[in-house]
């Protein structure tokens, strides 16, 4: 965790440019264009699985991700080289997109199929979703009212709406892939948290962080606040682990990537 490498520097600059763009230009339009929406949402565009990695929800979100990218990504780039690191980084980010989308598909289908079984036509269900979105948008608080069949699980409906309506931003999925690869290559490196100033080896710290994300993804309760794409973190970590483990075991020749 010393000097910043050239590829990491360029990635950080691009992320900062995107963030400044949302502040200096039409932020609402840029978030609508470049954030990641559910694939059945009319706001979804084919470039969003890539562009959402460069969008961030706030300054702290940006700083945290860029610090982690520098601290854990620079050693990987020095070991792997530019091309191999870029392949890894974007593959982990796309893995995060894939798992995040699959989980959203599960929640969407659960609610949608339950309403279909209750006698609602597809057009009626989408009208309910759009009405809820209009209410939540106009209230500014995310609150809405909806008439559901008696005994219908509210959690199924809210899960469906959240999956359809919510948008994902941030480099976190790709960064989690970087974290896992760092832990695999440098398991005894000692890391220190600001809120827990005791050195912890990477082989303990990183699995612990992933367990917190898994807990939050399953239960919906987060120690670090709401609106965190926990399944995207886990997806990036899974794909990052598969690639880093394979490369470590097979000692892939770096000249193939130059």
N, C-alpha and C positions, 0 to 999 in steps of 0.2 A: 504494500500500500504506500508506494512512494510517488514517483513522477507520473504525470498523466501521459498516456500514449496518444498518438496522432488520431487514430480512429475514434477513440473515446472522446477526444476533444471535439471532433467534428460532430459526433452524435449529440453531445451536450449543447453545442452551438445551435444545431437544428432545433432541438427541444426548446431552447430559450427563444429562438426566433418565432416559433409557433406560439409560445406563451405570450410574448410581447404583441404578436398579431391579434390575439384575442382581447388584449387590453387597449390597443391603439386603433384597431379597425372595428368592424362589425362583429363583436364577439359572439352574439347569438347565432349569426349566420355561419361563422366558422365552426362553432361547436356542432351545429346541425349538419354541416357538410363532412366534418372530419372525425367526429366521435363515432363509436361503434354502436349501432342499433341492431335489434333483433331482425333477422333476415326477412320476416314477413311484415315488418313495419315499413310504411311507405318512405320513411326517411333513410332506409338502408341503402348504401351505395357500395359497389364492388371494391372500391379502394379503401374502405374503412377498416378492414382487418389490418392494414398497414398503418394508415394515418392516425388511428387512435393511439398508437404507441408514442406519438409526439405531442399529444394533447394532455393537458393537466388541469385538474380542478381548482388549483390554487397555488400560491407561492410555496407553502410548506410542502405540498405534494410534489412539486417540481424539485425543490431543494433536496428532499429526502431521496427521491429516485436518482437524481444526478450525482449525489454524493455516493450512493451505493454503487452506481455504475462506474464511477471513477475508482473507488476504493477496491472493488472486487473485480471489475472488468479489466483494469490496466494490467494486473499480473497475468490474466488469461491471454490478453492480446500479445504480451511479450513472449509468452510460451508458444502460442499457436500461430501468431502472425495475423495480419489484417484480414485476409480473405476468409480464412477459417473462422476467425472470431465473428465477422459479419454474418456468415452463414449460420453460425450458432445462435447469435443474438436474435436475428429475425425468425429463425425456426422456432426458438423458444417463445417468442411473441405470438407467432401463429398458432403454436400449441396452446397458449393461454386463450387465444380467441376461440379455438375449437372446443376446449373443455367448457369455457364460459357459455358458449352458444348451445352446447349439448344440454347443460344444466337448465338454461333458460327454456329450451325446447321441452324438457321434461315438465317444468312448472306450467308452461303455457298449455301443453297437451292435457295435463291433469285437470286443469280448470275447464278447458274447452270441452273435453270429452264428458266431464261431469254435467255441464250445462246441456250438451247435446242429448245425454241420457235423460235429462229432465224435460226434454221436449222442445228445446230452443233450436231454431234454425241458425245456420251459420251467419246469415245477415243480421239477425237479431243479436247474436253474441258480439259481433264486431261493433254494432251500434251501441251496445252497453259499454264496451271498452272505450269507444270514442267519447261517449257521454261522460264517463268517469274521468277521462283525461282532460276534457274541457273543464269539468268542475275543479279538478286538482290544480289546473293551470291558472284558472281565474281566481281561485282562493289564495294561491301563492303559498299555501301551507301543505299541500298534498292531501288534504282532507276531501272526502266525497261521500255521497249517499247513493245507495243502489238498492233496488228491490230484488231480493233473491228468493228462490223457492224455500219454503219452510224446511228447516233442517239442513239446508245446503251449507257446507263448510266454508266459512268466510275466508279461511286461510287459502283454500283452493282458488277462490276468486281473486284475492289480493296477489297471490303468487303469479297467476296468469297475467294480471294487469301489469305488475312490476316487470315481468319478463318481456312483455310486449313493448312497454313504454320507456323503460329505463335505458340510459346510454352509458357506455363504459369509456373511460379515458385513462391514459397513463401508460408509462413504460414498465409498470410494476411486474407484469407477467414475464416480459423478457428479462427484467432485472432479477426476478426469482430464479430463472434458469441460470443466470450468471452466479447468483449466490450458491446454488447447489453445486455447480461445477467447481467453484472456488473451494467449497468444503470438501469435495471429492479429491481435488488435487493437493490441497493444503489443509488436511484435517486437523493438524496440531497448531495452526495459526491462532493466536489469542486475540479475541475480539472483546471490545468493551462498549457497553451501552451507557448513554448519558444518564438514564434514570436508574441504572444499576452498575455503578462504577467498579465492577470486579471483573477481571479478565476471565473470559469463557472461551474454551477451545471451539473452533469452527465445527468440529464433528458433534458437539453437543448443542451449540447455539442454533445452528441452521435447522436441524430436525425439530428442535423445540419451537422455533418460529413457524414451521410448517404444521406442527400439531395444533398450534393456536389457530391457524387459518382453517384447518380441517374442522376443528371444534366450532368455529364461528360459522362456517359454511353449512354444517349439519344442523346446528341449533338456532342460527339466526342471531345469536348474542355475540357481540364483539366488544373486546376490551379497549379497542382503539377507535371506537366510533362507528356510526352507520355509513351506508353507501360505500362500502369497501368490497371490491370484487374478489372475494376470497377464492372462488373456484378458478378465476383467471390466474391467481398466484399459484394455486396448486397445479394447474395445467402447465404453466411455464416451468415449474419445478420438475414435473414429470418428464417433459420433453427434454429439458436441460440435463436431467440425470441420465436419460437413455443415451443421449449423444456423447456426453462427457465420459460415461462409463465405457461405452463402446470404443471411443478413441483411446482411452487410457489402456484398455485391455489389448487393443490391436496396434497401439503405437503408430498411428497413421502418419505417414511421411508428410511433413509440412510442405515439401516442394510441390505436392499435388495442388496446393491452394495458392501458389504464388504466380 
